[in-house]
Amino acid sequence: MKELFLIPILAAAVFVSGCVQQPIGGETDEHGCMLMGGYTWNETLGFCLREWELNENQREAVLVAIAPYSYHVTVTQVDVARCPGCFSVQIQRNDNRETFTVTLSSWEAQYDINSFEECVNAGYPVMESYPRQCATPDGRSFTEVI
């Protein structure tokens, strides 16, 4: 009789332990790609995407947009603008899920960077001085606010 009482408790424990193993937001691969969302890592391009959503020009726009970043990203959307080489690329960091947009005009990325934090998040180098500074390729420098 005691054995019958233990069976539902063991079954519940197995069920709960199975639920706990799933990360919030779905499973990710080793690059941080959200598998349940249909995203996969493209080794050639170097980012997570839904292969069927991007044409060749959109893929090229993404490569320009993510070039300065040193961390894995997921491309969530690429909108084509009216001028040749103009795109809006929506990107999500795979490490902290922060989202941001990079705009391309005539195939050149327009990074909207106005602070030390935005400079660091864009993947630009940080000078380990005190206070630390981050520099963009266009010669702008941002100092960490302490």
N, C-alpha and C positions, 0 to 999 in steps of 0.2 A: 504494500500500500504506500509506503514511504517513497518507493521508486517512482510511482505515478505522480506524486507531488513534485518531485525534482525535475521531471521531464519538461514541464512548461517553463520552469525557472532557467534551466540550461538553454532551452530554445530562445528565450527572451535575451539572455546574455549574449548568445551568438549573433542574434539579429542586431542588437545595439552595438556590439563591437564592430560589425560589418558596416554600419552606418557611420560610425565615427571616423573610419579610415578615409572616407571621401572628403577631399578638400572643399571648402565653401567656394561655390562658383564653378565647380566642375573639375575634371581631371586635366592636368597639363603634362606636356612632354618635358624632356630634359632641357629644352630651350625656353620653356614657359608658354608654349602655344596652347590655347584653350581648345582641347580636342572636341568637347561637346558642342562648341560653337562652329565646328567645321574648319578650324584653322590648323594648318600643318606647316612645318618648317621647310623652307625651300633652301637647300644647301647652296645652290648656285647664286641665288639672289641675296641670301643671308638675312631673311626675316620671315615671320609668320604671316601667312595670308590664306585666303580662300582662293585657290588656284583658278577657279572658274569665273571669278569676278573681275579680273584685270586683263586688259588687252596689252599689247606690246608697249604702246606709248605710256600707259599708266604704270607699267612695271618700271620703265625707264625713269619716269617722274619720281617714283618711290626711291629708286637708287640715288637720285640727286638729293632728295629730301633727307634721307637717313645717313648720308655719307659721313657727317661729322660725329655721329653717335657711336659710342664704344660699348653699348649694352644691347641686349636682344630686344627687339620691338615686334609688335604686331601691327600690321596695317589694317585699320578697321574700315577705311573708306577712301576712295580717290575720286574726286569730282573734277571733271574736265571743264575748264572755263572757255570763254569765247575766243580768246586770242591764241595763236599758235604757241605751244610750249607753256601754256598757263594751266595750272592745276592747284587744287587744294587737297593736301594729303593729311588725313587724320591718322594719328599714330598713338599707340598705347605702349608704355614701357612694360616689359614682362616681369621686372623685379618688384615694382610697387604699384602697378596698374594705373599710374598717372597718365592722363591723356593730354595731347597737345596737337596743334595743327601747324603744318609748314606750307606756306604758299609759294608756288613757283610762277615766275613771270619770265617768259622767253627762255625757259629751261634753266633759270637761275633761282636758287632758293632764297626766299626772303624770311629770315629768322627774326621774329619779334622778340628781341632780348633787351630787357630794361633793368635787370638786377643781377647781382652775384648768383643768386639761386637759379635763375633762368639760364645764366651762362653755364653753370655747372651741369644743370639738367640737360642742356643741349650737347654735352660731351666735350666742351672745350677745355683746354688745359688749365690747371690751377697751379699758380706759383706758390710754393710753400714758404712764403715770407710771413711776417706778422704785421698787419693783418693780411690774410690770404687774398690773392687777386686772381681773377679769371679774365682771360683775354680772348676776344673773337678775332677771326681772320681779317675782318675789316679794320682792325687797329683799335677798337674800343676796349677799355679795361674796366672791370667792375670790382670793387673792394667789398669784402665780407663785412657785414654789420655785426658787431659783437655786443 
